[in-house]
């Protein structure tokens, strides 16, 4: 924004200090005149050295008053300039950090020393904002790099398959078509997941009453064939649990949680338990599954886009695109909820979603 030049804050504060000092001195002189000098008789006795008259005192007092006011003005200007500079020094550092951030440098911090006051509180809030902004930008850059890599992989595979088919026309076309279908399906799934993740992050959706227990039962019914195929027992319990949000997004959130719990489970004899309950002011969804033990340092990274832990990599048709829990986290944030992931002592994962009550 272009602004017209004006007086600096330091100069305005200096003039204000000097003005206050000068007016205070003038008021004291007026009080002295009003209560003292006006009571002195104005006659000729002073010429005979009997008593001072008003004329002589006014001349002496006036000269001294002028000198005093001049001294107060100079003192107010100099002292005000120094004090204003010291008071505004933190703002200068904050403005410098803001300019560096505007130029793209988010790693700089103010770290204003001293005791707590308004300026230091502002500096601490600004440092926190820069830290969060730097983390968000770094996360977005990693997401863009990973997304481009994930999208480039199926395209590169498709091109390689087409090159092979062009060089070897006698090759079985049915096999080629099947492999191209698999690769394109994965690319479409990845694109839809990216769009859903973007929709969840934007928070631009219609909110309506949603029953988590009903969605959990619907999801379990849909994924029951997958659970039976993998030998996993799927159980849904709980009471009607209402929240307010997008039914489509909440359904995708629950489906991702249950599918992850089924896929990342024991080779045989595993269990998945889905439970819903209403608590004061919040609606809770818990998805708990058996499975291999997860390192504690791995669990916090599971909600990052395209982050796949070594113990959770799958090579079959349900390998996924690495966005399952990232989409869950995005949907939960868009609904002003919280997501908690905790490894079970005996193996597997306990996921707790808390959403505002409906």
C-alpha positions as YAML, in Angstrom:
chain: A
units: angstrom
residues:
- id: 1
  name: UNK
  ca: [0.00, 0.00, 0.00]
- id: 2
  name: UNK
  ca: [1.30, 3.47, -0.95]
- id: 3
  name: UNK
  ca: [0.98, 6.08, 1.80]
- id: 4
  name: UNK
  ca: [1.84, 9.76, 1.95]
- id: 5
  name: UNK
  ca: [4.95, 10.54, 4.02]
- id: 6
  name: UNK
  ca: [4.34, 11.75, 7.55]
- id: 7
  name: UNK
  ca: [5.98, 12.27, 10.90]
- id: 8
  name: UNK
  ca: [7.54, 9.21, 12.47]
- id: 9
  name: UNK
  ca: [6.09, 7.74, 15.65]
- id: 10
  name: UNK
  ca: [9.32, 8.62, 17.46]
- id: 11
  name: UNK
  ca: [9.08, 12.29, 16.47]
- id: 12
  name: UNK
  ca: [5.41, 12.48, 17.41]
- id: 13
  name: UNK
  ca: [6.13, 10.95, 20.81]
- id: 14
  name: UNK
  ca: [9.05, 13.37, 21.29]
- id: 15
  name: UNK
  ca: [6.86, 16.37, 20.55]
- id: 16
  name: UNK
  ca: [4.20, 14.99, 22.87]
- id: 17
  name: UNK
  ca: [6.71, 14.57, 25.73]
- id: 18
  name: UNK
  ca: [8.12, 18.05, 25.17]
- id: 19
  name: UNK
  ca: [4.63, 19.54, 25.00]
- id: 20
  name: UNK
  ca: [3.59, 17.90, 28.28]
- id: 21
  name: UNK
  ca: [6.75, 19.12, 30.04]
- id: 22
  name: UNK
  ca: [6.36, 22.65, 28.66]
- id: 23
  name: UNK
  ca: [2.67, 22.90, 29.56]
- id: 24
  name: UNK
  ca: [3.38, 21.54, 33.06]
- id: 25
  name: UNK
  ca: [6.08, 24.19, 33.61]
- id: 26
  name: UNK
  ca: [3.82, 26.93, 32.30]
- id: 27
  name: UNK
  ca: [1.02, 25.86, 34.65]
- id: 28
  name: UNK
  ca: [3.41, 26.02, 37.62]
- id: 29
  name: UNK
  ca: [4.50, 29.53, 36.65]
- id: 30
  name: UNK
  ca: [0.88, 30.67, 36.30]
- id: 31
  name: UNK
  ca: [0.09, 29.23, 39.71]
- id: 32
  name: UNK
  ca: [3.08, 31.07, 41.22]
- id: 33
  name: UNK
  ca: [1.93, 34.34, 39.65]
- id: 34
  name: UNK
  ca: [-1.70, 33.88, 40.64]
- id: 35
  name: UNK
  ca: [-1.08, 33.00, 44.29]
- id: 36
  name: UNK
  ca: [2.11, 34.96, 45.05]
- id: 37
  name: UNK
  ca: [3.07, 37.82, 42.74]
- id: 38
  name: UNK
  ca: [-0.38, 39.31, 42.42]
- id: 39
  name: UNK
  ca: [-0.46, 39.80, 46.23]
- id: 40
  name: UNK
  ca: [2.66, 42.00, 46.23]
- id: 41
  name: UNK
  ca: [1.71, 45.71, 46.41]
- id: 42
  name: UNK
  ca: [2.41, 47.69, 43.27]
- id: 43
  name: UNK
  ca: [3.73, 50.95, 44.73]
- id: 44
  name: UNK
  ca: [6.98, 52.91, 45.01]
- id: 45
  name: UNK
  ca: [8.16, 51.47, 48.30]
- id: 46
  name: UNK
  ca: [10.45, 49.19, 46.49]
- id: 47
  name: UNK
  ca: [12.49, 52.12, 45.23]
- id: 48
  name: UNK
  ca: [13.29, 53.10, 48.82]
- id: 49
  name: UNK
  ca: [14.40, 49.58, 49.65]
- id: 50
  name: UNK
  ca: [11.60, 49.17, 52.11]
- id: 51
  name: UNK
  ca: [9.90, 46.23, 50.28]
- id: 52
  name: UNK
  ca: [10.01, 44.86, 46.69]
- id: 53
  name: UNK
  ca: [7.21, 46.02, 44.45]
- id: 54
  name: UNK
  ca: [5.31, 44.04, 41.85]
- id: 55
  name: UNK
  ca: [7.10, 45.69, 38.92]
- id: 56
  name: UNK
  ca: [10.56, 44.56, 40.03]
- id: 57
  name: UNK
  ca: [9.43, 41.03, 40.88]
- id: 58
  name: UNK
  ca: [7.68, 40.64, 37.53]
- id: 59
  name: UNK
  ca: [10.85, 41.67, 35.66]
- id: 60
  name: UNK
  ca: [13.01, 39.27, 37.68]
- id: 61
  name: UNK
  ca: [10.41, 36.47, 37.65]
- id: 62
  name: UNK
  ca: [9.63, 36.89, 33.95]
- id: 63
  name: UNK
  ca: [13.27, 36.54, 32.89]
- id: 64
  name: UNK
  ca: [13.77, 33.49, 35.09]
- id: 65
  name: UNK
  ca: [10.48, 31.99, 33.87]
- id: 66
  name: UNK
  ca: [11.52, 32.39, 30.23]
- id: 67
  name: UNK
  ca: [14.85, 30.70, 30.92]
- id: 68
  name: UNK
  ca: [13.12, 27.89, 32.82]
- id: 69
  name: UNK
  ca: [10.60, 27.30, 30.04]
- id: 70
  name: UNK
  ca: [13.36, 27.24, 27.42]
- id: 71
  name: UNK
  ca: [15.28, 24.71, 29.52]
- id: 72
  name: UNK
  ca: [12.17, 22.57, 29.97]
- id: 73
  name: UNK
  ca: [11.51, 22.65, 26.21]
- id: 74
  name: UNK
  ca: [15.04, 21.54, 25.37]
- id: 75
  name: UNK
  ca: [14.97, 18.90, 28.10]
- id: 76
  name: UNK
  ca: [11.59, 17.65, 26.90]
- id: 77
  name: UNK
  ca: [12.79, 17.36, 23.31]
- id: 78
  name: UNK
  ca: [16.07, 15.61, 24.14]
- id: 79
  name: UNK
  ca: [14.62, 13.41, 26.86]
- id: 80
  name: UNK
  ca: [11.55, 12.61, 24.78]
- id: 81
  name: UNK
  ca: [13.69, 11.63, 21.78]
- id: 82
  name: UNK
  ca: [15.78, 9.28, 23.89]
- id: 83
  name: UNK
  ca: [12.82, 7.77, 25.75]
- id: 84
  name: UNK
  ca: [10.77, 7.36, 22.57]
- id: 85
  name: UNK
  ca: [13.71, 5.60, 20.91]
- id: 86
  name: UNK
  ca: [14.02, 3.16, 23.77]
- id: 87
  name: UNK
  ca: [10.28, 2.55, 23.91]
- id: 88
  name: UNK
  ca: [9.99, 1.95, 20.16]
- id: 89
  name: UNK
  ca: [13.13, -0.21, 19.83]
- id: 90
  name: UNK
  ca: [11.12, -3.47, 20.16]
- id: 91
  name: UNK
  ca: [8.77, -2.31, 17.41]
- id: 92
  name: UNK
  ca: [11.77, -1.68, 15.17]
- id: 93
  name: UNK
  ca: [12.94, -5.27, 15.68]
- id: 94
  name: UNK
  ca: [9.42, -6.60, 15.08]
- id: 95
  name: UNK
  ca: [9.12, -4.54, 11.89]
- id: 96
  name: UNK
  ca: [12.51, -5.86, 10.71]
- id: 97
  name: UNK
  ca: [11.38, -9.44, 11.29]
- id: 98
  name: UNK
  ca: [8.13, -8.74, 9.42]
- id: 99
  name: UNK
  ca: [10.07, -7.39, 6.43]
- id: 100
  name: UNK
  ca: [12.28, -10.49, 6.39]
- id: 101
  name: UNK
  ca: [9.17, -12.69, 6.50]
- id: 102
  name: UNK
  ca: [7.64, -10.69, 3.64]
- id: 103
  name: UNK
  ca: [10.81, -11.35, 1.63]
- id: 104
  name: UNK
  ca: [10.41, -15.09, 2.17]
- id: 105
  name: UNK
  ca: [12.69, -15.68, 5.17]
- id: 106
  name: UNK
  ca: [10.56, -17.44, 7.77]
- id: 107
  name: UNK
  ca: [13.40, -18.85, 9.87]
- id: 108
  name: UNK
  ca: [14.18, -15.52, 11.60]
- id: 109
  name: UNK
  ca: [12.93, -15.04, 15.16]
- id: 110
  name: UNK
  ca: [12.76, -11.87, 17.26]
- id: 111
  name: UNK
  ca: [13.38, -13.49, 20.66]
- id: 112
  name: UNK
  ca: [12.95, -10.19, 22.52]
- id: 113
  name: UNK
  ca: [14.65, -10.35, 25.91]
- id: 114
  name: UNK
  ca: [13.46, -8.73, 29.12]
- id: 115
  name: UNK
  ca: [10.48, -8.96, 31.43]
- id: 116
  name: UNK
  ca: [6.93, -9.48, 30.27]
- id: 117
  name: UNK
  ca: [5.17, -6.43, 28.81]
- id: 118
  name: UNK
  ca: [2.98, -5.55, 25.82]
- id: 119
  name: UNK
  ca: [5.88, -5.35, 23.34]
- id: 120
  name: UNK
  ca: [7.42, -8.64, 24.42]
- id: 121
  name: UNK
  ca: [4.02, -10.33, 24.31]
- id: 122
  name: UNK
  ca: [3.62, -9.05, 20.74]
- id: 123
  name: UNK
  ca: [7.11, -10.33, 19.85]
- id: 124
  name: UNK
  ca: [6.39, -13.76, 21.33]
- id: 125
  name: UNK
  ca: [3.09, -14.01, 19.43]
- id: 126
  name: UNK
  ca: [4.87, -12.97, 16.23]
- id: 127
  name: UNK
  ca: [7.58, -15.61, 16.79]
- id: 128
  name: UNK
  ca: [4.90, -18.26, 17.32]
- id: 129
  name: UNK
  ca: [3.15, -17.16, 14.14]
- id: 130
  name: UNK
  ca: [6.40, -17.36, 12.17]
- id: 131
  name: UNK
  ca: [7.12, -20.82, 13.55]
- id: 132
  name: UNK
  ca: [3.68, -22.11, 12.58]
- id: 133
  name: UNK
  ca: [3.87, -20.44, 9.18]
- id: 134
  name: UNK
  ca: [7.30, -21.92, 8.50]
- id: 135
  name: UNK
  ca: [6.06, -25.37, 9.49]
- id: 136
  name: UNK
  ca: [2.96, -24.99, 7.30]
- id: 137
  name: UNK
  ca: [4.98, -23.84, 4.27]
- id: 138
  name: UNK
  ca: [7.46, -26.70, 4.72]
- id: 139
  name: UNK
  ca: [4.57, -29.16, 4.98]
- id: 140
  name: UNK
  ca: [2.99, -27.77, 1.81]
- id: 141
  name: UNK
  ca: [6.28, -28.03, -0.06]
- id: 142
  name: UNK
  ca: [6.71, -31.64, 1.03]
- id: 143
  name: UNK
  ca: [3.13, -32.34, 0.02]
- id: 144
  name: UNK
  ca: [3.61, -30.78, -3.43]
- id: 145
  name: UNK
  ca: [6.84, -32.70, -3.99]
- id: 146
  name: UNK
  ca: [5.31, -36.00, -2.85]
- id: 147
  name: UNK
  ca: [2.12, -35.44, -4.84]
- id: 148
  name: UNK
  ca: [4.06, -34.72, -8.02]
- id: 149
  name: UNK
  ca: [6.16, -37.84, -7.44]
- id: 150
  name: UNK
  ca: [3.13, -40.02, -6.77]
- id: 151
  name: UNK
  ca: [1.31, -38.69, -9.84]
- id: 152
  name: UNK
  ca: [4.38, -39.04, -12.06]
- id: 153
  name: UNK
  ca: [4.87, -42.72, -11.16]
- id: 154
  name: UNK
  ca: [1.67, -44.14, -12.76]
- id: 155
  name: UNK
  ca: [2.12, -41.89, -15.77]
- id: 156
  name: UNK
  ca: [5.66, -43.14, -16.24]
- id: 157
  name: UNK
  ca: [4.49, -46.74, -15.91]
- id: 158
  name: UNK
  ca: [1.75, -46.15, -18.49]
- id: 159
  name: UNK
  ca: [4.21, -44.66, -20.93]
- id: 160
  name: UNK
  ca: [6.61, -47.57, -20.44]
- id: 161
  name: UNK
  ca: [3.83, -50.09, -21.08]
- id: 162
  name: UNK
  ca: [2.75, -48.27, -24.23]
- id: 163
  name: UNK
  ca: [6.37, -48.11, -25.45]
- id: 164
  name: UNK
  ca: [6.72, -51.86, -24.92]
- id: 165
  name: UNK
  ca: [3.46, -52.51, -26.80]
- id: 166
  name: UNK
  ca: [4.57, -50.32, -29.70]
- id: 167
  name: UNK
  ca: [7.93, -52.05, -29.95]
- id: 168
  name: UNK
  ca: [6.40, -55.54, -29.66]
- id: 169
  name: UNK
  ca: [3.05, -55.61, -31.51]
- id: 170
  name: UNK
  ca: [2.80, -59.37, -31.01]
- id: 171
  name: UNK
  ca: [2.64, -59.01, -27.23]
- id: 172
  name: UNK
  ca: [-0.51, -60.13, -25.46]
- id: 173
  name: UNK
  ca: [-2.83, -57.08, -25.61]
- id: 174
  name: UNK
  ca: [-5.08, -58.38, -22.87]
- id: 175
  name: UNK
  ca: [-2.27, -58.34, -20.34]
- id: 176
  name: UNK
  ca: [-1.30, -54.82, -21.43]
- id: 177
  name: UNK
  ca: [-4.85, -53.54, -21.07]
- id: 178
  name: UNK
  ca: [-5.19, -55.11, -17.63]
- id: 179
  name: UNK
  ca: [-1.96, -53.55, -16.38]
- id: 180
  name: UNK
  ca: [-2.89, -50.16, -17.84]
- id: 181
  name: UNK
  ca: [-6.27, -50.42, -16.13]
- id: 182
  name: UNK
  ca: [-4.61, -51.13, -12.78]
- id: 183
  name: UNK
  ca: [-2.17, -48.23, -13.16]
- id: 184
  name: UNK
  ca: [-4.89, -45.79, -14.26]
- id: 185
  name: UNK
  ca: [-7.16, -46.87, -11.42]
- id: 186
  name: UNK
  ca: [-4.42, -46.09, -8.95]
- id: 187
  name: UNK
  ca: [-3.85, -42.68, -10.57]
- id: 188
  name: UNK
  ca: [-7.59, -41.92, -10.40]
- id: 189
  name: UNK
  ca: [-7.73, -42.98, -6.74]
- id: 190
  name: UNK
  ca: [-4.79, -40.73, -5.96]
- id: 191
  name: UNK
  ca: [-6.36, -37.76, -7.77]
- id: 192
  name: UNK
  ca: [-9.69, -38.24, -5.97]
- id: 193
  name: UNK
  ca: [-7.87, -38.49, -2.63]
- id: 194
  name: UNK
  ca: [-6.00, -35.26, -3.35]
- id: 195
  name: UNK
  ca: [-9.26, -33.50, -4.24]
- id: 196
  name: UNK
  ca: [-10.92, -34.80, -1.09]
- id: 197
  name: UNK
  ca: [-7.95, -33.69, 0.99]
- id: 198
  name: UNK
  ca: [-8.14, -30.21, -0.54]
- id: 199
  name: UNK
  ca: [-11.89, -30.06, 0.12]
- id: 200
  name: UNK
  ca: [-11.39, -31.01, 3.73]
- id: 201
  name: UNK
  ca: [-8.64, -28.43, 4.24]
- id: 202
  name: UNK
  ca: [-10.75, -25.64, 2.75]
- id: 203
  name: UNK
  ca: [-13.69, -26.30, 5.10]
- id: 204
  name: UNK
  ca: [-16.09, -25.24, 2.32]
- id: 205
  name: UNK
  ca: [-19.00, -27.64, 2.74]
- id: 206
  name: UNK
  ca: [-22.61, -27.72, 3.91]
- id: 207
  name: UNK
  ca: [-23.08, -28.68, 7.56]
- id: 208
  name: UNK
  ca: [-25.97, -30.88, 8.65]
- id: 209
  name: UNK
  ca: [-26.74, -33.27, 11.53]
- id: 210
  name: UNK
  ca: [-24.79, -36.53, 11.16]
- id: 211
  name: UNK
  ca: [-25.15, -39.72, 13.22]
- id: 212
  name: UNK
  ca: [-21.71, -41.28, 13.70]
- id: 213
  name: UNK
  ca: [-23.18, -44.61, 14.82]
- id: 214
  name: UNK
  ca: [-25.24, -44.93, 11.64]
- id: 215
  name: UNK
  ca: [-22.23, -44.10, 9.47]
- id: 216
  name: UNK
  ca: [-20.10, -46.61, 11.40]
- id: 217
  name: UNK
  ca: [-22.68, -49.36, 10.77]
- id: 218
  name: UNK
  ca: [-22.93, -48.45, 7.08]
- id: 219
  name: UNK
  ca: [-19.14, -48.50, 6.73]
- id: 220
  name: UNK
  ca: [-18.86, -51.86, 8.50]
- id: 221
  name: UNK
  ca: [-21.48, -53.34, 6.19]
- id: 222
  name: UNK
  ca: [-19.60, -52.08, 3.13]
- id: 223
  name: UNK
  ca: [-16.18, -53.30, 4.28]
- id: 224
  name: UNK
  ca: [-17.38, -56.61, 5.76]
- id: 225
  name: UNK
  ca: [-16.36, -58.61, 2.63]
- id: 226
  name: UNK
  ca: [-12.82, -57.20, 2.88]
- id: 227
  name: UNK
  ca: [-12.68, -58.10, 6.59]
- id: 228
  name: UNK
  ca: [-13.90, -61.66, 5.91]
- id: 229
  name: UNK
  ca: [-11.40, -62.03, 3.10]
- id: 230
  name: UNK
  ca: [-8.58, -61.17, 5.49]
- id: 231
  name: UNK
  ca: [-9.92, -63.17, 8.41]
- id: 232
  name: UNK
  ca: [-10.59, -60.08, 10.52]
- id: 233
  name: UNK
  ca: [-13.54, -59.91, 12.91]
- id: 234
  name: UNK
  ca: [-15.32, -56.55, 12.58]
- id: 235
  name: UNK
  ca: [-17.51, -55.32, 15.45]
- id: 236
  name: UNK
  ca: [-19.52, -52.09, 15.75]
- id: 237
  name: UNK
  ca: [-20.95, -50.96, 19.10]
- id: 238
  name: UNK
  ca: [-22.27, -47.78, 20.63]
- id: 239
  name: UNK
  ca: [-25.26, -45.49, 20.81]
- id: 240
  name: UNK
  ca: [-26.64, -42.80, 18.49]
- id: 241
  name: UNK
  ca: [-23.93, -40.16, 18.37]
- id: 242
  name: UNK
  ca: [-24.82, -36.91, 16.65]
- id: 243
  name: UNK
  ca: [-22.52, -34.23, 15.34]
- id: 244
  name: UNK
  ca: [-22.80, -31.44, 12.76]
- id: 245
  name: UNK
  ca: [-20.85, -31.57, 9.52]
- id: 246
  name: UNK
  ca: [-20.64, -33.01, 6.01]
- id: 247
  name: UNK
  ca: [-22.11, -36.50, 5.82]
- id: 248
  name: UNK
  ca: [-19.94, -37.34, 2.79]
- id: 249
  name: UNK
  ca: [-16.71, -36.25, 4.47]
- id: 250
  name: UNK
  ca: [-17.54, -37.96, 7.76]
- id: 251
  name: UNK
  ca: [-18.39, -41.15, 5.85]
- id: 252
  name: UNK
  ca: [-15.02, -41.01, 4.07]
- id: 253
  name: UNK
  ca: [-13.27, -40.39, 7.39]
- id: 254
  name: UNK
  ca: [-14.87, -43.44, 9.03]
- id: 255
  name: UNK
  ca: [-14.31, -45.58, 5.94]
- id: 256
  name: UNK
  ca: [-10.61, -44.69, 5.86]
- id: 257
  name: UNK
  ca: [-10.22, -45.53, 9.55]
- id: 258
  name: UNK
  ca: [-11.99, -48.87, 9.31]
- id: 259
  name: UNK
  ca: [-10.25, -49.86, 6.07]
- id: 260
  name: UNK
  ca: [-6.85, -48.99, 7.55]
- id: 261
  name: UNK
  ca: [-7.70, -51.03, 10.63]
- id: 262
  name: UNK
  ca: [-8.60, -54.03, 8.47]
- id: 263
  name: UNK
  ca: [-5.65, -53.81, 6.08]
- id: 264
  name: UNK
  ca: [-2.99, -53.11, 8.72]
- id: 265
  name: UNK
  ca: [-3.87, -56.04, 10.92]
- id: 266
  name: UNK
  ca: [-2.69, -59.52, 11.79]
- id: 267
  name: UNK
  ca: [-2.35, -62.04, 8.94]
- id: 268
  name: UNK
  ca: [-5.15, -64.08, 10.53]
- id: 269
  name: UNK
  ca: [-7.39, -63.89, 13.58]
- id: 270
  name: UNK
  ca: [-7.32, -60.09, 13.80]
- id: 271
  name: UNK
  ca: [-10.07, -57.88, 15.20]
- id: 272
  name: UNK
  ca: [-11.39, -54.38, 14.53]
- id: 273
  name: UNK
  ca: [-13.66, -52.71, 17.10]
- id: 274
  name: UNK
  ca: [-15.60, -49.54, 16.21]
- id: 275
  name: UNK
  ca: [-17.35, -47.73, 19.06]
- id: 276
  name: UNK
  ca: [-19.34, -44.50, 19.19]
- id: 277
  name: UNK
  ca: [-20.54, -42.60, 22.24]
- id: 278
  name: UNK
  ca: [-21.88, -39.19, 23.20]
- id: 279
  name: UNK
  ca: [-20.14, -37.22, 25.94]
- id: 280
  name: UNK
  ca: [-21.03, -33.76, 27.27]
- id: 281
  name: UNK
  ca: [-20.36, -31.36, 24.41]
- id: 282
  name: UNK
  ca: [-18.66, -33.87, 22.12]
- id: 283
  name: UNK
  ca: [-19.20, -36.97, 20.02]
- id: 284
  name: UNK
  ca: [-16.54, -39.68, 20.15]
- id: 285
  name: UNK
  ca: [-15.60, -42.34, 17.60]
- id: 286
  name: UNK
  ca: [-13.03, -45.02, 18.49]
- id: 287
  name: UNK
  ca: [-11.51, -47.47, 16.04]
- id: 288
  name: UNK
  ca: [-9.24, -50.11, 17.60]
- id: 289
  name: UNK
  ca: [-7.48, -52.93, 15.79]
- id: 290
  name: UNK
  ca: [-4.99, -55.66, 16.46]
- id: 291
  name: UNK
  ca: [-1.78, -55.84, 14.50]
- id: 292
  name: UNK
  ca: [2.00, -55.59, 14.74]
- id: 293
  name: UNK
  ca: [3.48, -53.35, 17.39]
- id: 294
  name: UNK
  ca: [4.19, -49.83, 16.18]
- id: 295
  name: UNK
  ca: [7.26, -47.83, 17.28]
- id: 296
  name: UNK
  ca: [6.16, -44.78, 19.30]
- id: 297
  name: UNK
  ca: [8.14, -42.45, 17.03]
- id: 298
  name: UNK
  ca: [6.23, -43.75, 13.97]
- id: 299
  name: UNK
  ca: [2.70, -43.00, 15.20]
- id: 300
  name: UNK
  ca: [2.82, -39.14, 15.04]
- id: 301
  name: UNK
  ca: [3.93, -39.30, 11.38]
- id: 302
  name: UNK
  ca: [1.05, -41.48, 10.19]
- id: 303
  name: UNK
  ca: [-1.21, -38.47, 9.52]
- id: 304
  name: UNK
  ca: [1.32, -36.81, 7.21]
- id: 305
  name: UNK
  ca: [0.45, -37.04, 3.50]
- id: 306
  name: UNK
  ca: [2.24, -39.86, 1.64]
- id: 307
  name: UNK
  ca: [3.92, -40.99, 4.85]
- id: 308
  name: UNK
  ca: [3.99, -44.77, 5.07]
- id: 309
  name: UNK
  ca: [5.69, -46.43, 8.01]
- id: 310
  name: UNK
  ca: [7.91, -49.41, 7.27]
- id: 311
  name: UNK
  ca: [5.72, -51.65, 9.35]
- id: 312
  name: UNK
  ca: [2.58, -50.51, 7.50]
- id: 313
  name: UNK
  ca: [3.59, -50.91, 3.87]
- id: 314
  name: UNK
  ca: [1.29, -53.17, 1.86]
- id: 315
  name: UNK
  ca: [2.08, -54.59, -1.56]
- id: 316
  name: UNK
  ca: [-1.34, -55.97, -2.49]
- id: 317
  name: UNK
  ca: [-4.33, -54.33, -4.13]
- id: 318
  name: UNK
  ca: [-5.09, -52.37, -0.93]
- id: 319
  name: UNK
  ca: [-1.69, -50.67, -0.77]
- id: 320
  name: UNK
  ca: [-3.38, -47.25, -0.92]
- id: 321
  name: UNK
  ca: [-1.82, -43.95, -1.87]
- id: 322
  name: UNK
  ca: [-0.54, -42.85, 1.55]
- id: 323
  name: UNK
  ca: [-3.37, -40.35, 2.15]
- id: 324
  name: UNK
  ca: [-5.79, -42.37, 4.29]
- id: 325
  name: UNK
  ca: [-5.00, -40.91, 7.70]
- id: 326
  name: UNK
  ca: [-4.04, -37.57, 6.17]
- id: 327
  name: UNK
  ca: [-7.60, -37.28, 4.84]
- id: 328
  name: UNK
  ca: [-8.95, -38.34, 8.25]
- id: 329
  name: UNK
  ca: [-6.88, -35.65, 9.94]
- id: 330
  name: UNK
  ca: [-8.01, -33.04, 7.42]
- id: 331
  name: UNK
  ca: [-11.70, -33.92, 7.85]
- id: 332
  name: UNK
  ca: [-11.40, -33.86, 11.64]
- id: 333
  name: UNK
  ca: [-9.75, -30.40, 11.58]
- id: 334
  name: UNK
  ca: [-12.39, -29.09, 9.17]
- id: 335
  name: UNK
  ca: [-15.08, -30.17, 11.68]
- id: 336
  name: UNK
  ca: [-13.27, -28.48, 14.61]
- id: 337
  name: UNK
  ca: [-12.45, -31.85, 16.17]
- id: 338
  name: UNK
  ca: [-9.37, -33.63, 17.47]
- id: 339
  name: UNK
  ca: [-7.64, -36.81, 16.33]
- id: 340
  name: UNK
  ca: [-5.61, -38.97, 18.70]
- id: 341
  name: UNK
  ca: [-3.51, -41.98, 17.66]
- id: 342
  name: UNK
  ca: [-2.10, -44.29, 20.31]
- id: 343
  name: UNK
  ca: [-0.25, -47.60, 19.82]
- id: 344
  name: UNK
  ca: [-1.72, -50.52, 21.72]
- id: 345
  name: UNK
  ca: [0.66, -52.33, 24.12]
- id: 346
  name: UNK
  ca: [-0.18, -55.69, 22.52]
- id: 347
  name: UNK
  ca: [0.10, -54.35, 18.96]
- id: 348
  name: UNK
  ca: [-2.15, -52.42, 16.65]
- id: 349
  name: UNK
  ca: [-3.54, -48.91, 16.93]
- id: 350
  name: UNK
  ca: [-6.26, -47.07, 18.83]
- id: 351
  name: UNK
  ca: [-7.67, -44.07, 16.97]
- id: 352
  name: UNK
  ca: [-9.96, -41.65, 18.82]
- id: 353
  name: UNK
  ca: [-11.90, -38.94, 17.00]
- id: 354
  name: UNK
  ca: [-13.65, -36.23, 19.01]
- id: 355
  name: UNK
  ca: [-16.12, -33.97, 17.20]
- id: 356
  name: UNK
  ca: [-18.41, -31.26, 18.57]
- id: 357
  name: UNK
  ca: [-21.73, -32.64, 19.75]
- id: 358
  name: UNK
  ca: [-24.74, -32.17, 17.52]
...
